[in-house]
Amino acid sequence: MQPKLQQLVTKGLVWQGKPSSLQEHDYLPSGSQPLDEKLGGGWQLGGLHECQQQRPFTEQRLIVPLLNQALQRQLPVFWVAPPALLSAAGLTWQLCQSSYHVVIEASGLEAAWAFEQILLSGSGLALLWLPQQDTDAAMVRRWYKAAQSGLQAGFVFTGVQSQTEARAYTNRVLIQQQHNRLDIIKRRYGWPLHNVAL
């Protein structure tokens, strides 16, 4: 590849088609076949995924399949700055067996730093809740590079974001009020889509 083109690719300024080298195990299934098809196979490992919410606590439909994947792969789940206390009994009921969860109560820059360290370690599923005003494009780039380095998927749950600022997320989705549909604002291998079934 030409050196100048390589620089643009490295900076993420050039859109690349889906590489044929990606395998099924390079993805975490979303729990929805239509969504997996639209995302090119599911949530990509080594990717950073933003899940915007119009209302709080609408993310459960996306999280439960991820927790099941972590359980099957025997990975711990890291909950960074969750919006409410976790219920061990509730998690066991949802997953039908006990699993390993680490809750990190932090906010702002501390939460951002903890999330980055988890992504770099590649040691488990990383989930972060951070308000829109606490994130910026430079922070997202750091998380994205950390997810690539640790070869694991990271998920950022936040409020509705402005679409005017480009950010280095692999996928950006907006969970609709109905809980069972979402809009794909950005995806790696295609154009945005609306009203995708979960």
Backbone bond lengths (Angstrom), bond angles and torsions (degrees), N, CA, C in turn:
res aa  C-N    CA-C-N  psi(-1)  N-CA   C-N-CA  omega(-1)  CA-C   N-CA-C  phi
1 M - - - 1.449 - - 1.526 108.71 -
2 Q 1.324 116.58 142.81 1.460 122.09 179.04 1.536 109.43 -60.69
3 P 1.346 117.53 141.26 1.473 119.69 -178.48 1.533 113.45 -57.12
4 K 1.344 117.33 -41.63 1.468 119.27 -179.03 1.535 111.14 -67.74
5 L 1.336 116.18 -38.90 1.458 120.08 176.97 1.526 110.36 -65.43
6 Q 1.331 116.79 -40.44 1.461 121.17 178.07 1.520 111.21 -60.42
7 Q 1.329 117.52 -38.90 1.470 121.03 177.98 1.531 110.70 -62.37
8 L 1.342 116.39 -42.63 1.465 120.02 178.85 1.521 111.47 -65.18
9 V 1.341 116.78 -40.26 1.464 121.02 177.82 1.519 110.17 -63.68
10 T 1.330 117.01 -44.49 1.464 122.26 -179.76 1.526 111.01 -60.17
11 K 1.327 117.16 -38.11 1.467 121.22 179.84 1.525 112.41 -78.05
12 G 1.335 116.77 -8.14 1.457 120.27 -179.89 1.517 113.25 79.39
13 L 1.328 117.17 22.24 1.460 121.27 -177.82 1.523 113.22 -93.50
14 V 1.333 117.34 -4.62 1.455 121.36 -179.92 1.519 108.34 -118.11
15 W 1.340 116.75 126.59 1.462 120.93 177.84 1.516 108.39 -76.49
16 Q 1.340 116.33 133.68 1.452 121.34 179.95 1.526 109.23 -116.79
17 G 1.312 116.08 139.60 1.460 120.55 175.75 1.513 110.21 -66.55
18 K 1.316 116.94 167.86 1.461 121.97 -178.70 1.524 110.44 -65.80
19 P 1.334 118.01 119.70 1.461 119.27 177.86 1.523 111.12 -71.29
20 S 1.313 116.64 139.09 1.465 120.63 -177.89 1.521 112.07 -74.14
21 S 1.339 117.39 -9.98 1.462 120.33 -177.22 1.527 113.09 -77.68
22 L 1.347 118.12 -13.91 1.459 119.68 -179.53 1.523 109.88 -70.17
23 Q 1.315 116.49 135.98 1.453 122.82 -178.20 1.522 109.68 -107.79
24 E 1.321 115.78 169.10 1.455 121.13 -179.25 1.522 111.64 -60.17
25 H 1.346 117.49 -33.85 1.462 119.40 -177.53 1.535 111.99 -77.24
26 D 1.340 117.62 -1.99 1.458 120.85 176.64 1.527 112.05 -85.25
27 Y 1.327 116.98 7.14 1.453 122.58 -177.00 1.525 110.50 -131.63
28 L 1.334 114.83 152.47 1.462 121.49 168.73 1.521 106.75 -103.58
29 P 1.332 118.77 120.07 1.469 119.56 178.35 1.526 110.57 -60.05
30 S 1.316 115.52 142.92 1.471 121.06 -177.74 1.525 112.37 -84.03
31 G 1.343 116.89 -11.41 1.458 120.10 -174.33 1.513 112.12 90.24
32 S 1.324 117.27 -0.54 1.464 122.75 179.02 1.526 108.22 -133.21
33 Q 1.325 116.02 116.27 1.466 119.31 -178.98 1.531 112.09 -61.05
34 P 1.353 119.49 -43.54 1.471 118.31 177.48 1.531 112.75 -59.41
35 L 1.332 117.14 -40.31 1.466 119.88 179.74 1.522 110.62 -68.21
36 D 1.340 117.37 -42.41 1.464 120.20 177.58 1.520 111.54 -57.31
37 E 1.335 116.33 -42.61 1.463 120.32 179.25 1.518 111.08 -63.00
38 K 1.328 116.91 -41.72 1.465 120.50 -178.94 1.520 112.01 -69.37
39 L 1.342 117.07 -29.96 1.469 120.73 -179.61 1.529 112.31 -88.14
40 G 1.316 117.20 1.61 1.469 120.07 178.15 1.510 113.15 82.90
41 G 1.340 118.13 19.23 1.457 121.28 178.06 1.515 113.60 136.50
42 G 1.308 117.75 -15.35 1.460 122.04 -177.81 1.517 110.04 133.38
43 W 1.336 115.69 -161.52 1.467 121.28 176.99 1.528 107.93 -78.18
44 Q 1.295 116.92 117.20 1.460 120.77 -175.30 1.528 112.10 -70.28
45 L 1.330 116.16 132.89 1.460 120.47 171.59 1.522 107.97 -70.24
46 G 1.304 116.83 147.81 1.451 119.84 -174.36 1.513 111.09 75.32
47 G 1.337 116.67 17.86 1.461 121.89 -179.59 1.509 111.57 -123.78
48 L 1.319 115.23 160.37 1.455 122.33 178.76 1.526 107.47 -117.10
49 H 1.322 116.50 124.59 1.455 121.34 -171.27 1.530 109.96 -120.52
50 E 1.334 115.90 127.50 1.457 121.30 179.69 1.525 109.27 -102.10
51 C 1.320 115.93 130.32 1.460 122.32 178.24 1.525 107.90 -119.34
52 Q 1.326 116.03 103.01 1.457 121.34 -179.85 1.526 109.65 -85.65
53 Q 1.321 115.21 144.49 1.463 120.71 -177.47 1.525 110.16 -125.85
54 Q 1.323 116.20 131.37 1.463 119.86 174.21 1.528 110.62 -75.49
55 R 1.330 115.47 -29.94 1.464 121.77 177.84 1.521 108.54 -133.33
56 P 1.319 118.99 149.00 1.465 120.94 177.05 1.528 111.81 -63.87
57 F 1.313 116.42 155.04 1.466 124.73 173.53 1.536 113.41 64.60
58 T 1.315 117.27 30.91 1.461 120.52 175.69 1.529 111.51 -104.49
59 E 1.327 116.39 6.41 1.464 120.38 -174.09 1.523 114.84 -89.66
60 Q 1.322 118.15 -4.18 1.467 121.15 -173.81 1.522 112.58 -56.99
61 R 1.320 117.40 -38.97 1.479 121.65 -178.60 1.532 111.34 -60.90
62 L 1.332 117.37 -28.53 1.468 121.05 177.30 1.526 111.93 -86.78
63 I 1.323 116.93 -33.01 1.465 120.47 -173.39 1.526 113.17 -76.08
64 V 1.324 118.33 -41.49 1.473 120.31 -174.32 1.534 112.27 -57.48
65 P 1.347 120.81 -45.95 1.472 118.64 176.31 1.533 112.93 -61.99
66 L 1.328 117.03 -32.53 1.467 120.19 177.51 1.529 110.45 -66.84
67 L 1.330 116.20 -40.87 1.464 119.86 178.37 1.525 110.52 -63.46
68 N 1.319 117.12 -39.20 1.465 120.28 177.16 1.527 111.48 -63.85
69 Q 1.326 116.64 -39.30 1.468 120.45 177.29 1.533 110.97 -63.66
70 A 1.328 115.85 -42.97 1.469 119.62 178.70 1.524 110.33 -62.55
71 L 1.325 116.93 -39.36 1.457 121.48 179.01 1.525 110.90 -64.17
72 Q 1.345 117.14 -45.28 1.466 120.66 179.12 1.529 111.94 -63.01
73 R 1.323 116.08 -36.58 1.469 120.33 -178.83 1.530 112.29 -87.89
74 Q 1.328 116.06 0.75 1.471 123.38 -179.96 1.530 111.17 57.70
75 L 1.331 114.87 46.88 1.458 121.72 178.72 1.524 110.09 -109.20
76 P 1.317 117.72 143.60 1.461 118.99 172.53 1.533 110.54 -72.76
77 V 1.313 116.02 156.54 1.462 122.09 176.23 1.524 107.62 -111.03
78 F 1.328 116.22 125.58 1.458 122.43 178.98 1.528 108.56 -102.69
79 W 1.313 116.46 119.10 1.462 123.34 179.01 1.533 106.52 -104.20
80 V 1.320 117.33 106.70 1.457 120.93 -178.69 1.526 108.90 -101.02
81 A 1.319 115.97 118.80 1.467 124.05 179.50 1.530 112.82 53.85
82 P 1.348 118.18 50.80 1.473 118.82 178.66 1.526 110.18 -64.17
83 P 1.339 117.28 153.01 1.469 120.31 -174.95 1.525 114.35 -74.64
84 A 1.326 117.53 -10.51 1.464 121.15 179.84 1.524 108.69 -151.53
85 L 1.326 115.94 165.04 1.456 120.51 176.74 1.522 110.28 -66.43
86 L 1.311 116.49 141.29 1.463 120.83 178.19 1.525 109.64 -83.68
87 S 1.312 115.35 147.58 1.457 121.36 177.00 1.527 108.40 -107.42
88 A 1.325 117.24 115.79 1.467 120.93 178.98 1.528 109.93 -60.98
89 A 1.327 117.06 -41.34 1.473 120.25 179.08 1.526 110.81 -63.90
90 G 1.331 116.67 -41.10 1.460 120.68 179.34 1.516 112.27 -64.68
91 L 1.343 116.84 -41.27 1.460 120.51 178.13 1.520 111.21 -64.96
92 T 1.326 116.92 -41.95 1.464 120.61 178.73 1.521 110.42 -63.60
93 W 1.334 116.78 -39.01 1.457 120.74 178.70 1.533 110.79 -66.26
94 Q 1.347 117.45 -43.59 1.469 120.73 -179.97 1.521 111.77 -64.16
95 L 1.337 116.50 -39.04 1.465 120.77 -173.59 1.522 113.00 -96.80
96 C 1.320 117.62 -5.58 1.471 123.78 179.84 1.523 113.27 65.63
97 Q 1.300 118.65 6.98 1.467 122.52 172.45 1.519 108.78 -165.40
98 S 1.317 115.95 165.18 1.457 119.39 -177.83 1.525 110.13 -77.97
99 S 1.321 115.61 151.24 1.458 122.20 179.14 1.521 108.52 -145.33
100 Y 1.325 116.13 174.64 1.461 121.20 -172.69 1.530 110.20 -100.13
101 H 1.330 116.41 121.60 1.468 121.90 -178.75 1.522 109.71 -128.69
102 V 1.330 115.29 139.05 1.461 121.75 176.37 1.523 107.32 -120.95
103 V 1.316 117.03 122.93 1.458 121.81 179.22 1.523 108.32 -105.43
104 I 1.328 115.08 126.49 1.463 120.86 178.97 1.518 107.75 -114.28
105 E 1.323 115.50 111.13 1.458 120.29 179.24 1.515 108.26 -91.35
106 A 1.303 116.00 106.79 1.457 122.80 -179.58 1.519 107.71 -152.30
107 S 1.303 116.33 172.13 1.469 119.43 177.25 1.523 109.13 -146.38
108 G 1.322 115.66 162.06 1.456 121.50 175.14 1.515 113.62 56.21
109 L 1.333 115.88 -130.87 1.462 121.93 -175.33 1.526 112.34 -65.31
110 E 1.322 117.95 -31.81 1.467 120.27 178.65 1.525 110.80 -66.14
111 A 1.319 116.96 -42.17 1.464 121.03 177.94 1.521 110.10 -65.25
112 A 1.333 117.08 -42.54 1.470 121.76 179.13 1.521 110.61 -61.38
113 W 1.337 116.96 -42.47 1.466 121.17 179.70 1.535 110.82 -66.09
114 A 1.328 116.90 -44.92 1.466 120.56 -179.89 1.526 110.71 -60.75
115 F 1.332 116.86 -43.20 1.466 121.74 178.75 1.529 110.43 -60.43
116 E 1.315 116.69 -44.46 1.473 120.64 179.26 1.528 111.30 -61.43
117 Q 1.326 117.30 -42.26 1.469 120.28 -179.59 1.522 111.71 -65.08
118 I 1.330 117.01 -38.08 1.470 120.67 178.06 1.527 109.71 -64.84
119 L 1.340 116.63 -44.05 1.460 120.53 178.69 1.523 111.17 -61.63
120 L 1.312 117.20 -43.32 1.470 121.19 179.42 1.521 111.51 -62.21
121 S 1.328 116.83 -36.88 1.465 120.52 -176.21 1.523 112.07 -70.33
122 G 1.332 117.21 -27.76 1.464 120.36 -177.61 1.509 113.23 64.25
123 S 1.338 117.14 26.32 1.464 120.35 -170.69 1.523 114.96 -97.78
124 G 1.332 118.54 -2.98 1.456 118.01 -179.40 1.512 111.81 177.92
125 L 1.314 115.48 -175.63 1.457 122.32 179.12 1.523 108.90 -80.49
126 A 1.332 117.21 127.49 1.464 121.85 -175.94 1.521 110.81 -111.24
127 L 1.329 116.48 122.09 1.463 123.26 179.15 1.524 108.09 -121.95
128 L 1.333 116.91 129.46 1.468 121.55 -177.63 1.520 110.09 -129.56
129 W 1.332 115.69 136.04 1.463 121.79 171.82 1.517 106.77 -113.77
130 L 1.329 116.16 120.23 1.459 120.46 -178.77 1.528 108.80 -145.89
131 P 1.338 117.52 131.21 1.468 119.70 179.03 1.526 111.63 -62.56
132 Q 1.304 115.62 155.73 1.461 122.16 -178.00 1.525 111.70 -55.10
133 Q 1.326 117.73 -42.19 1.463 120.72 -175.83 1.528 112.71 -69.59
134 D 1.339 117.43 -13.75 1.467 120.50 -179.55 1.524 113.36 -93.85
135 T 1.328 118.39 3.25 1.465 120.56 179.53 1.527 109.85 -121.33
136 D 1.323 115.69 152.40 1.460 120.57 172.91 1.525 108.20 -143.76
137 A 1.324 116.50 171.77 1.463 121.58 -174.18 1.529 111.81 -61.92
138 A 1.325 118.07 -37.70 1.471 120.82 -179.44 1.526 111.01 -65.42
139 M 1.322 116.89 -39.93 1.465 121.82 178.58 1.532 110.26 -64.03
140 V 1.332 116.02 -43.43 1.469 120.73 -179.99 1.525 110.34 -63.23
141 R 1.323 118.42 -39.56 1.474 121.05 177.16 1.527 111.20 -61.00
142 R 1.329 116.23 -40.45 1.474 119.73 178.16 1.529 110.96 -63.18
143 W 1.321 116.72 -43.91 1.467 120.62 178.23 1.519 110.90 -62.71
144 Y 1.328 116.35 -42.15 1.465 121.12 -178.72 1.533 110.25 -61.58
145 K 1.319 116.56 -45.50 1.477 120.19 178.86 1.528 110.54 -65.06
146 A 1.327 116.47 -36.91 1.463 120.13 178.30 1.526 110.83 -65.75
147 A 1.340 117.17 -41.00 1.474 121.05 178.79 1.527 109.96 -64.04
148 Q 1.327 117.18 -40.61 1.463 120.49 177.69 1.522 110.74 -65.21
149 S 1.316 116.69 -42.14 1.464 121.26 -179.39 1.526 111.34 -65.16
150 G 1.336 117.42 -43.01 1.460 121.87 -179.42 1.512 113.33 -84.20
151 L 1.333 117.49 -5.66 1.464 124.19 -178.63 1.533 111.46 48.81
152 Q 1.320 114.50 52.86 1.455 119.49 175.36 1.515 109.02 -142.77
153 A 1.309 115.86 161.33 1.460 121.20 -179.70 1.521 110.21 -88.83
154 G 1.327 115.19 136.55 1.453 121.42 174.68 1.517 109.12 -118.45
155 F 1.327 117.01 142.72 1.461 121.93 -177.32 1.515 109.34 -125.41
156 V 1.333 116.01 127.44 1.459 122.65 179.02 1.524 107.92 -113.13
157 F 1.324 116.90 120.10 1.454 122.78 178.39 1.526 107.82 -103.61
158 T 1.317 115.39 124.72 1.456 120.28 -174.37 1.521 109.62 -149.20
159 G 1.324 115.85 175.03 1.455 120.24 174.92 1.523 110.58 -75.13
160 V 1.312 115.83 -178.04 1.464 120.67 179.61 1.521 108.90 -64.98
161 Q 1.328 115.48 129.87 1.461 122.12 -176.06 1.518 110.99 -102.55
162 S 1.312 115.67 156.66 1.461 121.30 171.74 1.523 108.65 -69.63
163 Q 1.314 117.17 136.55 1.464 121.00 -179.14 1.520 111.98 -91.25
164 T 1.327 117.71 2.07 1.458 120.03 -177.89 1.523 111.98 -78.16
165 E 1.331 117.39 -25.32 1.467 120.91 -178.80 1.524 110.16 -98.98
166 A 1.325 115.87 121.23 1.465 120.69 177.41 1.522 108.97 -72.67
167 R 1.315 115.46 135.97 1.466 120.55 177.69 1.510 108.96 -132.39
168 A 1.313 116.89 153.77 1.467 123.03 -170.15 1.520 113.53 -82.47
169 Y 1.310 118.47 37.06 1.458 120.48 175.62 1.525 109.58 -77.86
170 T 1.324 116.63 143.95 1.459 121.17 174.29 1.517 109.25 -68.23
171 N 1.327 116.05 -47.78 1.467 122.87 177.20 1.519 108.33 -133.49
172 R 1.337 114.83 145.04 1.460 120.78 173.02 1.523 106.86 -129.39
173 V 1.330 116.38 124.04 1.461 120.21 179.18 1.521 109.84 -126.38
174 L 1.322 115.15 152.53 1.456 122.21 176.51 1.517 108.08 -118.10
175 I 1.333 116.66 114.63 1.464 121.68 -179.74 1.528 108.08 -76.02
176 Q 1.324 116.12 124.49 1.458 120.28 -178.77 1.523 110.85 -78.71
177 Q 1.319 114.59 164.42 1.463 120.84 -177.24 1.519 112.51 -60.34
178 Q 1.351 117.86 -29.04 1.465 121.06 -175.99 1.529 112.60 -72.59
179 H 1.332 119.55 -8.64 1.469 125.15 177.99 1.529 113.55 75.58
180 N 1.321 119.59 -23.62 1.460 119.22 -174.99 1.529 112.25 -110.00
181 R 1.321 117.07 12.47 1.457 121.57 177.26 1.514 109.59 -141.39
182 L 1.320 115.33 154.09 1.461 119.30 176.27 1.523 110.22 -147.48
183 D 1.321 114.86 163.85 1.459 122.27 173.82 1.518 107.53 -106.22
184 I 1.318 116.95 134.95 1.461 120.96 174.22 1.520 106.86 -94.07
185 I 1.314 115.53 108.58 1.462 121.90 -177.09 1.527 110.45 -79.93
186 K 1.331 115.34 -37.10 1.465 121.16 179.86 1.518 107.81 -147.55
187 R 1.321 116.31 136.76 1.459 121.09 173.51 1.513 108.09 -142.75
188 R 1.299 115.01 153.18 1.455 119.68 -173.27 1.521 112.48 -66.87
189 Y 1.310 118.26 -37.48 1.464 119.99 -170.92 1.516 113.45 -114.88
190 G 1.317 118.25 40.24 1.446 119.00 177.36 1.514 112.71 169.65
191 W 1.315 114.56 -176.47 1.452 122.24 -179.10 1.521 110.72 -84.23
192 P 1.337 117.31 163.71 1.479 120.38 176.09 1.523 111.04 -59.57
193 L 1.332 115.74 152.32 1.461 122.43 179.02 1.533 109.12 -135.20
194 H 1.313 115.60 152.05 1.462 120.09 179.84 1.525 110.13 -117.92
195 N 1.319 113.79 150.14 1.472 121.79 170.44 1.532 112.99 60.63
196 V 1.324 116.37 51.19 1.465 122.04 179.01 1.525 108.37 -88.09
197 A 1.327 116.74 132.79 1.472 121.30 -178.05 1.518 110.56 -74.52
198 L 1.335 115.17 144.14 1.473 121.51 175.58 1.524 109.27 -101.64
